[in-house]
Amino acid sequence: LEHKAVEEDSMFNKHFSKNKRVEKLDSKKTEEQQKSITELIRSTVLVYTDIVSLTHFVDSSSKKLTLALGCADGKMLLADPHELIPTNTDPSAIPTFNTVDEHDGAIVAMLVTKTYLFTCSTDCTCAVYSLDMLTRPKVILIGHSEEVTCVAAHRSDENIIVTGSLDRQVLIWNVAESNKPTHVCRGHSMKICCLQVTEDRIFSGSRDSSVHVWDWKGRLLRVLTGHLGPIVGLQMISVTSSIHDTAYRIISCDGAGKVSVWNATSCRLLSSSIVVNSGVCLAVQQNLGLLAVGAFDGTIAIRDLQTDASINLIFHTRAVRFLYCSDVHLYSSGDDWNLCV
């Protein structure tokens, strides 16, 4: 962990205010203030090895927030997120994890809905867990021929899901009826990296530098182009366009660090800009209106979607491979095998 020196003519840092806006700090900060902020950042950084993916949910029995960590050895660790933050009394204390071991390969992606927890693995399967019984999967989805890289669920019926894979296919499933896919979407020339969905559309991002738009019957509707490299992240945000209408925006990020915002209905490009030198992953905090982009050099760029104000965080020594936003925390993991909170 290192704290970058700030140029005299640049803004020092930004912080999140109570009104949920990113505000600029005075550029003339004293060394004591800079040191105190650096130490505060350091106190929230934790190191756990082999973490590949992460999500969170409210446990149905205890009603407590639970963190699910996907590991490189195929295990899923369940923990109280408050135990991950070091305390002044015992900063080196190791939290207690409950372990679920079902996959034969690394858990590379996870998704939580109101009823289910989905885990995608390099063993070519996607496991479906009921949140009220996480000891074993309800069903294991079999249909991909290579690593399952991503998963998304229909917004009205969470039994209807979609998965993407290294086999270049997007598969649509009904987990309540079968462990076999109902529809197969073919069209990408390289592996599927990420997915997002609306009520009537599926968006798939691929290493072929394109975003394909499908309907829920597996039919190709549009191909979104203009990116400079492989699509490494897709996120969706809602925008209230009128009192009774909510519009959706799809945010895509490529390996060159270019972030594009699209109208999810018309597929029209609304904006595009370079956020980092080399993008690897993408996350959005909807309530705060913040965008987080992980870079190959270990940098995490945080940007306000309304004002374009930004801040760069430097916690990782190698590429940031995973980002996840909760209501109050940003989680990241990378090629240095560190999990930062």
Backbone hydrogen bonds, N-H to C=O, Kabsch-Sander energy under -0.5 kcal/mol:
donor,donor_aa,acceptor,acceptor_aa,energy
2,E,314,I,-0.6
4,K,2,E,-0.6
10,S,7,E,-1.8
15,H,23,E,-1.3
17,S,15,H,-0.7
17,S,21,R,-2.2
20,K,17,S,-1.7
23,E,15,H,-1.9
23,E,21,R,-0.7
25,L,13,N,-1.5
29,K,27,S,-1.4
34,Q,30,T,-2.2
35,K,31,E,-2.4
36,S,32,E,-2.1
37,I,33,Q,-2.1
38,T,34,Q,-2.2
39,E,35,K,-2.4
40,L,36,S,-1.8
41,I,37,I,-2.2
42,R,38,T,-2.4
43,S,39,E,-1.9
44,T,40,L,-0.5
44,T,41,I,-1.2
45,V,42,R,-1.6
46,L,44,T,-0.5
46,L,339,L,-0.5
48,Y,46,L,-0.5
51,I,48,Y,-0.6
52,V,50,D,-0.5
52,V,70,G,-3.4
53,S,70,G,-1.6
55,T,68,A,-2.0
57,F,66,T,-2.2
59,D,57,F,-0.6
59,D,64,K,-3.2
63,K,59,D,-1.8
66,T,57,F,-3.7
67,L,79,A,-3.5
68,A,55,T,-2.8
69,L,67,L,-0.5
69,L,77,L,-3.1
70,G,53,S,-2.7
71,C,75,K,-2.4
72,A,50,D,-1.8
74,G,71,C,-1.4
76,M,100,V,-2.9
77,L,69,L,-2.8
78,L,98,N,-2.8
79,A,67,L,-2.3
83,E,80,D,-1.6
84,L,81,P,-1.1
85,I,82,H,-0.7
87,T,90,D,-0.6
93,A,90,D,-1.7
98,N,78,L,-2.5
100,V,76,M,-2.6
102,E,74,G,-0.7
102,E,100,V,-0.6
103,H,74,G,-1.0
107,I,71,C,-2.1
108,V,106,A,-0.9
108,V,120,C,-1.7
109,A,120,C,-1.2
111,L,118,F,-2.0
113,T,116,Y,-2.7
117,L,129,Y,-2.4
118,F,111,L,-3.3
119,T,127,A,-2.2
120,C,109,A,-3.1
121,S,125,T,-1.9
122,T,106,A,-1.8
124,C,121,S,-1.0
126,C,141,L,-1.3
127,A,119,T,-2.5
128,V,139,V,-2.8
129,Y,117,L,-3.1
129,Y,127,A,-0.5
130,S,133,M,-0.7
131,L,115,T,-2.7
133,M,130,S,-2.1
138,K,128,V,-3.3
139,V,128,V,-1.4
141,L,126,C,-3.2
141,L,139,V,-0.5
142,I,179,N,-2.2
143,G,124,C,-0.6
144,H,124,C,-0.6
148,V,121,S,-2.3
149,T,147,E,-0.6
149,T,164,G,-1.9
150,C,164,G,-1.3
152,A,162,V,-2.3
154,H,157,D,-0.5
154,H,160,I,-3.1
160,I,157,D,-1.8
161,I,159,N,-0.7
161,I,173,W,-1.7
162,V,152,A,-2.8
163,T,171,L,-2.4
164,G,150,C,-2.0
165,S,169,Q,-0.9
166,L,147,E,-2.3
168,R,165,S,-1.3
170,V,185,C,-2.0
171,L,163,T,-2.3
171,L,169,Q,-0.5
172,I,183,H,-2.6
173,W,161,I,-2.8
175,V,159,N,-2.6
177,E,174,N,-1.6
178,S,174,N,-2.1
182,T,172,I,-3.1
183,H,172,I,-1.4
185,C,170,V,-3.2
186,R,184,V,-0.6
187,G,168,R,-0.5
188,H,168,R,-0.6
192,I,165,S,-2.6
193,C,205,G,-3.1
194,C,205,G,-1.5
196,Q,203,F,-2.0
198,T,201,R,-2.6
202,I,214,W,-2.6
203,F,196,Q,-3.5
204,S,202,I,-0.5
204,S,212,H,-2.4
205,G,194,C,-2.6
206,S,210,S,-1.7
207,R,191,K,-2.1
209,S,206,S,-1.2
211,V,224,L,-2.1
212,H,204,S,-2.4
212,H,210,S,-0.5
213,V,222,R,-2.9
214,W,202,I,-2.8
214,W,212,H,-0.5
215,D,219,R,-1.9
218,G,215,D,-1.8
221,L,213,V,-3.7
222,R,213,V,-1.3
224,L,211,V,-3.6
225,T,223,V,-0.6
227,H,209,S,-0.6
231,I,206,S,-2.8
232,V,230,P,-0.6
232,V,253,C,-2.5
233,G,253,C,-1.4
235,Q,251,I,-2.5
237,I,249,R,-2.2
239,V,247,A,-3.7
241,S,239,V,-0.8
241,S,245,D,-1.0
242,S,245,D,-1.6
245,D,242,S,-0.6
247,A,239,V,-3.5
249,R,237,I,-2.7
250,I,262,W,-2.3
251,I,235,Q,-3.5
251,I,249,R,-0.5
252,S,250,I,-0.5
252,S,260,S,-2.7
253,C,233,G,-2.2
254,D,258,K,-1.9
255,G,230,P,-1.7
257,G,254,D,-2.0
259,V,273,S,-3.4
260,S,252,S,-2.8
261,V,271,S,-2.6
262,W,250,I,-2.9
263,N,268,R,-2.5
264,A,248,Y,-2.3
264,A,262,W,-0.6
267,C,263,N,-2.2
270,L,261,V,-3.4
271,S,261,V,-1.3
273,S,259,V,-2.1
275,V,257,G,-3.1
275,V,273,S,-0.6
276,V,257,G,-0.9
279,G,254,D,-0.5
280,V,294,G,-2.9
281,C,294,G,-1.3
283,A,292,A,-2.4
285,Q,290,L,-2.9
286,Q,284,V,-0.7
289,G,285,Q,-1.3
290,L,285,Q,-2.0
291,L,303,R,-3.1
292,A,283,A,-3.2
293,V,301,A,-2.5
294,G,281,C,-2.0
295,A,299,T,-2.6
296,F,278,S,-2.1
298,G,295,A,-1.4
300,I,313,L,-2.6
301,A,293,V,-2.7
301,A,299,T,-0.5
302,I,300,I,-0.5
302,I,311,I,-3.2
303,R,291,L,-3.0
304,D,309,A,-2.9
305,L,289,G,-2.8
305,L,303,R,-0.5
308,D,304,D,-2.4
311,I,302,I,-2.1
313,L,300,I,-3.2
315,F,298,G,-0.7
315,F,313,L,-0.5
316,H,298,G,-1.0
320,V,295,A,-2.3
321,R,319,A,-0.7
321,R,333,S,-1.5
322,F,333,S,-2.1
324,Y,331,Y,-2.3
326,S,329,H,-2.9
331,Y,324,Y,-3.2
332,S,340,C,-2.2
333,S,322,F,-1.8
334,G,338,N,-0.9
335,D,319,A,-2.6
337,W,334,G,-2.0
340,C,332,S,-3.1
340,C,338,N,-0.5
341,V,44,T,-0.9
